[in-house]
């Protein structure tokens, strides 16, 4: 009996400490790839913005209704200037659905707004590990790196984002005279 209890306890301790069994994020890889191809060839900023809007719809598609509710409420709270409350919901989303890139990306955005560039960078790296061509996370990574004074790394991250969307507003950071990146 003691041996069986020890085995059960050992298995429980070895299990991940996630909050619930979240389904895998929706697989939009093919559609995202097509949009990214079109975006890289966009002829003007308006066309690029339409394609980015379509990408955001896919990136913001959470794994299930519970995750979508957490994400939507967090974004509403962030927009209302309630960063701490939004952060708590995003912490829960990441705990519940650690494979969902947008949870990490949205939390990184709040960290960035709070000038917590190291924390933002860590979350952006987690988002990009799950969604390597996420243009928003790539440009956010460049901005976080700039905030840390890592200009060469910021330039590389921004160039990677611009390879997907040559019309990003952040492109001015490279083109502006006198900028280090």
Helices and strands as residue ranges (DSSP letters): H 2-14, H 29-40, H 45-59, H 65-79, H 83-96, H 101-113, H 117-130, H 135-147, H 151-164, G 169-171, H 172-175
